[in-house]
Amino acid sequence: MSTTASRILSLRVGLPRELGTAGAAHPMERPWTSAIFKEPISGPVWLSRTGFAGDGQADLKVHGGVEKAVLAYAAAHYDFWRQRLERADVGPGAFGENLVLSGGAEDSACIGDVLRLGGARVQVSQPRQPCWKPARRWGHKDLSLLIQETGRTGWYYRVLEEGSVREGDAVELLERPFPAFTVAFANHAMHGHDPDAAAALAECPLLSPGWRESLRRRARGTRGDDRPRLEGPNSAG
């Protein structure tokens, strides 16, 4: 199997930075630390098992690692967000993504897909579960929930083979072992109150271990509260 599904329109990296204003009265303006601001890189960048050279995450308990080494996002979504947020400046890098892809979206990327990116080989591991930081960045308290509810989440790659990647590289689909388990289906299984879908996806061996365990709980009818992840300190008094 070898088809070219899309191309890398933008490759972006960034390190954590301190943001916000000390003593601010509004929670959305208070100090916070994030690596959500990613800058475009036009030349080749080395992709290791844990991500691109020069990239980082502020909270390693929930971001980064081998299962979430690279965050990809469909360029087709930006028009929707510009209209929904009424902001013309929403574009590549808006949500902390490393790769902006010209084609495909959550309904066409599948868990377990193996792809060639330049000199590297990667595999789709899970959808992105948005935390409160996109909402903080754009000053829209409900944004993280909207990302989750609309399914415009993006998805993560694990790195199977390290190599050099650059803007403009083709994204070549090499293997698709689970065509039924699209990223869109995975989002539905996690957030759609569908125990059967959760149980089915939990058995996928190429889904990240954390998602498999969460889906097993949902299949049993047990689910946690998403609000701490989605709202975080944005709702603090």
Secondary structure, 3 states (H helix, E strand, C coil): CCEEEEEEEEEEECCCEEECCCCCCCHHHCCEEECCCCEECCCCEEEECCEECCCCCCCCCCCCCHHHCEEEEEHHHHHHHHHHHCCCCCCCCCCCCCEEECCCCCCCCECCCEEEECCEEEEEEEECCCCCHHHHHHCCCCHHHHHHHHCCCCEEEEEEECEEECCCCEEEEEECCCCCCEHHHHHHHHHCCCHHHHHHHHCCCCCCHHHHHHHHHHHCCCCCCCHHHHHHHHHCC
